Amino acid sequence: MTERIYAYLDHHKPATPCLVIDLTEVEKAYRRLKTCLPEADIYYAVKANPAPDIITRLVKLGCCFDAASIPEIDVCLAAGADAENISYGNTIKKTVDIARAYALGVRLFAFDSREELAKMKHHAPGVRVFCRILLANRVAGWPITDKFGCSADMAVALIGQAKEYGLHPAGISFHVGSQQTDLGPWGHALKTTAELFDRLRAQGLDIGMVNMGGGLPVEYCTATPTIEDYAGCLRQAIATYFPDHRPKIILEPGRFLVATAGVIESEIVTVAHKSAETDYRWIYLDVGTNGGLIEAINHNIRYPIRALGPARRCGPVAVAGPTCDWADIIRRDGVELPLDLQAGDRLRLLNTGAYTASCATVAFNGFAPLKILCI
């Protein structure tokens, strides 16, 4: 955890709720990943946190970007990114947005359906395209199941169609699930991809890129393998399944680059007991699942929560947000927090730099979106 954020919060005491991002931690994460996998091109998943200061820092480091929309492309270009270093990685795009991205100079597009290819044929002629394949990843902290991707057989057909349309088939992409703490799915995905490469090569389609998407985890409340572990696993799988034709590798990290760089400071609104027969408490904060902590629903992501001040006697509590939404519960697993907490006290939610501010509602129950402060 970054001490700079704690010092900033202690000194400035900003209005809550707020998310503070330490840009030096973002840079450290990028450099660490680049050191572990220097052969990979890193495309930051802008959706994780599109704060302009983050994008600007990553541009200076030579990072590329995975954008899901025209506004995300715009924020990258405004920060100084080259359009050639932006991938339009969303497989679901309006025709007008494809045309706009093309006009802005973006030349790398994702697809997983024939209709998307037809749109690009007419509105982004000659661009490089990569096909996303469907993988099961239900063991991930935040699974990504059957909304995206197509079967291997369909991928072969679509890549052939892309060539007929005058597009340039660049490669295959997959995603093993966000916050993927199991090393196994990466090897399985690369094996499947290598088999696809062989099938395509037999048809005269020699593609050379593997986009391994995101999924690299960070440590929340349980230990995870290190990025060095993942790098070793990926490198071994690539050597095993691509012994003769080493592909160009793309990674699309989001969470890994920004999650641990962020802390949300929140004020306690109410501390409540549900029964006179129990001391178990519910602590209600001024931030919740609608205010940026959507990944806490069903405990898919369990954020560490810290109280301010010296250590003192603690007890189990449930932690929830301020809205009238019954699902607005952050932790209900009995997280240990001081027994003397009361309304007006502040708590800090750690490792909250990813998929928080970018996932906050605009004004549910009238609450303003989570604001970001970058230091």
N, C-alpha and C positions, 0 to 999 in steps of 0.2 A: 504494500500500500504506500502511496506517495505521501511523504510528510509535508510536501509543499502545499497540497490541498488542505490538510489539517491546519497548517499555519495561516493560510489564506482565510479559511472559514473562521478561525478563532479571532483573527484581526479585524476582518471586515463585517462579519455577522450579517451576511446578505439576507434579504427577505426570502422566506421559504414558500413553497418548495423550490429548490434550484439544483441544477446539476453543474458541478464544477469539473472541468476537464484539464488535466495537466498535459500539455502538449509535449513536454519532454518525455513523458511515459509513452505516448504514441510513437514518438521517434525511436525510443529504445526497443519497443516491440517490433517495429518495422526492421530495424537494423539486425535484431536477433533472428528474425525469420529469414532475412536475406543472407545472413551468415550461414544459417543451417541449410538453406536450399538456394545457393547462388545461381543454380542453373534454371530456376523458375522465374518467370515474369510475374510480378505481384500486381494484381488489379484489385485495389481496395473496393469492397462492396459499400458503395456510398449510402445505401439504405440503412446501414448500421448506425451511422451518425453523420448527417450531411452538413455539420457546422462548417461554415466557410474557413474558419481558422484551422480546422483539422485538415481540410482539403489543401489549403495553401501550404501547410507544413509538409504534407506528403508530396505535393508537386515538387517542392525544393529538394526532396530526397530522391526524386526520379521515379516515383510510383506511378503506375497506370491505374485506371479506374473502371469499375463495373457499374454502369448506370442502369436504372430501371425505368427511367422516364425522361422527358425533355427537361423538366426543372432540375433533375440531377445532372444532366449533361450541361445545362446552363451554369450551375454552380461550379462545376469543374472547369469549364472554359473561363469563367470569371476569375477563378483562382490562378489562372495561367497554364492550365493543362493543355497539351496539344490534342486536337481532335483525333489524331491517329493513335493516341494512347488511351482512347475511351472505347469500351465495348458496350454495345446496347444489349445487355444480357437478359432482358425480360423477353420471354417467349410469347407474351401477349401484348400486342402493340396496335394502336390505331393506325390506319393508313396515313392520316395527316401527320402523326408523330414520326413514322418511318421517313416520310418525305422531309420533315423538318430536320431530323438527325442527319440525313444524307446531305442536306443543304449546309449544315453546320460543319461537315467534313468527317463525320463518323463513318468508318468503313468496315467495322466488324460487328456482326449481328447474330443473335441466337435465334433458333427456331426449333419447333418440335411438331409442326403440322404442315400439311400441304398448303393450307390457306395462307399461312404466314409467308411461305415461299413465294406464292403468287403476288402477295402485296409487295414484296421486295423486288420481284422481277420488274414490276411496273414503276415503283417509286424509289428504289435504291439500286439501280442497275449496276451489275458488275461488282457488288460488294463481296467481301469474304464472309462466309456464314459457317456456323458450327451447330451441330445437331445435339440437343440434349436428350439423353436416354433415361428411361424410367428405372429407378432402383428403389427397393424397399429399405427403409432405414428407421424402423420403429424403435430401435434401441437408443436413438439419439435423444439428448435432453430436450430438443425441440424438433420433432420429426418433420420431415418433408416427404409426404407420401405420393399420392397419385395425381395431384393437380398438374405437375410439370413432368415433361419428358414423354417419350414414346418407346415402344418395344424395339428390341434390336432389329427384328425383321423390317419394321417400318422405317427405322433409321437408315438401313441400307437402301431402301426404295427412295426415301426422301433425298438422300445425298445424291443419288443418281438424277433425280428430278431437278435438284438445284443446278447441277451442271448443264442439264438441258435448257434451263431457264437463263443461262448465261451468267449465273452467279459462280463464285469460286468457293467450293467446299474446302474449308480449312481444317475441320477436325470434329471431335466428339467432346461433349461435356457431360458431367454428372455431378450429383451432390449427395454426399453420404449422410446428410442431416446436420442441422445446426447443433453446436455443443456436442459433437460426437466424441465420446470418451473411450470408445472401443477401437482398437487399432485394426481389427479384422476387416471391416467393411471397405477400407481403402484398397486392400489387396484384391478383394473380390471384384470391386469396381474396375480396377486396372486390368484384371484378367478378362473380364467381359469386354472391355474396350479394345484390348489387344486382339481378341477374336474377331471383333468387328473390323478392325484394321485389315486383318488377313482376308476376310470376306470381300471387303471393298477393293483391296489390291488385286484379288483374283478377277475382279470385274474391270480392272484398268483404272480404278479410282485411288490414287495414291495421296491420301491426306496425311498431314504430319503434325497435328496439334492435339494435345489432350488438355482440356480445361477441367481441372479437378475441383472446381467450385470452392465453396467455403467449408465450414465444419470444424476447423481447428478450435479446440476448447480452451477455456480459462478455468481457473480454480475458484469456485464459489464456496460451498460449504463442505465439499468432499475433494479429496486429492484426485488429480488427473495426471495422465502421462505428460511428460514435458514435450516441448516442441522439438527437442533433440530426438526424443523417442519417435515422434511422428516422422521426422525427416529421415531417420534411419529406415523406418518401415517403408516409406514411400520410395526411397532410393532402391531398396532391395527389391520391391515389387516391380519397379520399372525395369531393373536389370533382368529380372526373371522373365517377365512377360514381353519385353521388347528387346531381346538380345541382339538383334541385327539392325533394327531401325529405331534408334532412340528418338522419341517424339519431342517436339517443342512443348514445354510444360507451362501452363498458366495456373496460378492459384488466385482465388477470390476471397481472401480473408476479410471479415468485417469485425466480428466479435473479438478475435485474437488481437487486433491492432488497437482497439479503443476501449474494450470493456473495463480492464483494470486501471485505465487512466481516469476513470470517473467516479465521483462520489455524489450522491444525492443527500442534501441536508433537508430535513423535514421537521416540522413542529408537531408535537402531540396536541391533538384537539380534545380528546377525551380519554380517560381511563375508566373502564366499566367492569363491574362484576355482573354475571348473569344469574347468580343465585346466592342467597345468604348462606347456603350450605357448603360453598366452595370458595377458595381464595384465588381460583384461576381467573385471570384478568384478560380483557380485550383492550388493546391499545389502538386507538384510531389516529391516523396521521393525516396531514394535509396533502398527502400524495398517495395514490393508489393505482390499481390496475388500469383505470381509465386515464390516469395522469401520467402514464409512461411505464408502468410496471406490468404490462400485459403478459409478459413471459412468466410471471409468478402464478398465473392461473393454473390450478391443478398441480402446483409445485413442480412444474417443468423446470423452472429455474428458481433456486432458493438463494436469495441474496443474503450475505452476511449483514447483520444489523448491530451497530455499536452505539452505546450511550456515551454522553460526554461526562467528563469529570472523573474523580477517582473511583477505583474499584470498590464495590459494596455488595451487600447481600442481594442475591438475585433469585428469581423464580420464573416458572414457565408462563408464557403469555402467547396469545394469538395477536397478530398485527394485521390491521385492515386499513382501507382508505376511507375518505370522507364522504363518498357519494352514496346515493340511495340504491345503488346496484348491489344485489345480493352476492354477486360474484366478485365484488371488490375486496378480495382478501389476499394479502401479501404472504403471510406465513401463519399457518394454523397448527404447526407441528410442535408447539411448546418451546419456542426459542427463549433462551434464558436472558432476562433483562432485569435491571434493578427494581426492587420492590417499592422504592420510594418515588418512582416516576409519576409525574402529574401533568395536567394540561399546561402548555407553555414551554415545557422542556423540549429539547431537540434531540433527534436521533440521526445517525448517519448510516446510509445504505451503501455498502461498498460494491465495487466492481460493476457499477451501473452505467458505464460509458456507452454501452451498445444497446440498441433497440429499446431505448427509453424515451428520450425526447422526441425521436423520430416516430414513435408509436403512440404518442399522447393524443387524446382526442382534442378537437378544437375548442369545445366549450360544453362538455357534458355536465349537466347540473349547473352550468354557468361558470365552472371553474376554468381558469385560464390555462393554456398549454404550459408545460414545463419549460422554464427558461434555462438557457445554457450560458455559463461563464467559462471562458477559456483563459488559462494562465500559462 
